């Protein structure tokens, strides 16, 4: 936990440095102000977007790319007895110790959040006059509308405010036909079908060679064909690709998940991938690597839409057996 907090603080410190550079771009800011925009739509993950909107004197709509990790900062009621906080990996059915953990996490988050906001104090002092200096906390409450990239299929029942909307599933849509190359590969799978593997961009944080050897060892043991999104030019030369695995630099994930022969999505647990899986009714095996992915996969497991294996625990046998267990479970 401590290491995770420190990595977030380091990341935000870098963002605050970039924010200072952004607010020094006077010509660009002048151009934007002279355009007389009615409103700004900002990425709420980066607090600098609030400061840019404030500098331009624009009202703003805040878009948050995941679940409601900052609900209390937005002013939403968050009863700790039945609303699990971000990174607790709890459900809304908490016993005494779960509620105790939730409460301790809340108290700790108040301290951590104050530290995170303080990283922008120097930027605010430099770019805003003393009589009208905003705070990051106040700007969270100033948004005209909050949009969250999640749906209630993965969120627990909770109080919402009128200016809060859940819009998860923006990338989901009806399927388009696959290329003939992919259709030919999939047709070879027969009734066993195929699985899709896509693990995002954080694989560099792992010992890739050993990790891929374990994954490929597991994939070689299953009957299904496998379509894996990964750059072939970066594939480790000493990792053999099983005959049932097809590596592709890019794939149309939405269209593959809508195919009648798809059996499983193996994913890092990014919210967009999970929303596509939910939309098409495809079970999920997660290998969470970073940040919100652990919490996302905890929700998937609690909803019985799939399960997950932490990367440090992934081995040939448990990877193959977990895949088979999910596919054979007809729930």
Secondary structure, DSSP 8 states (H G I E B T S, - for coil): -HHHHHHHHHHHHHHHHHHHHHHT-HHHHHHHHHTT-S-EEEETTSTHHHHHHHHHT--EEEEESSS-TTHHHHT----TTTS--TTS---SS--HHHHHHHHHHHHHHHHHHHHHHHTTHHHHHHHS-GGG---HHHHHHH-SEEEES--TTSS------TTEEE---TT--------HHHHHHHHTTGGG-EEEEE-TT-GGGS-HHHHHHHHHHHHTTSSSEEEEE--GGGS-TTS---TTEEEES---HHHHHTSTTEEEEEE---HHHHHHHHHHT--EEE---STTHHHHHHHHHHTTSEEE--GGG--HHHHHHHHHHHHH---
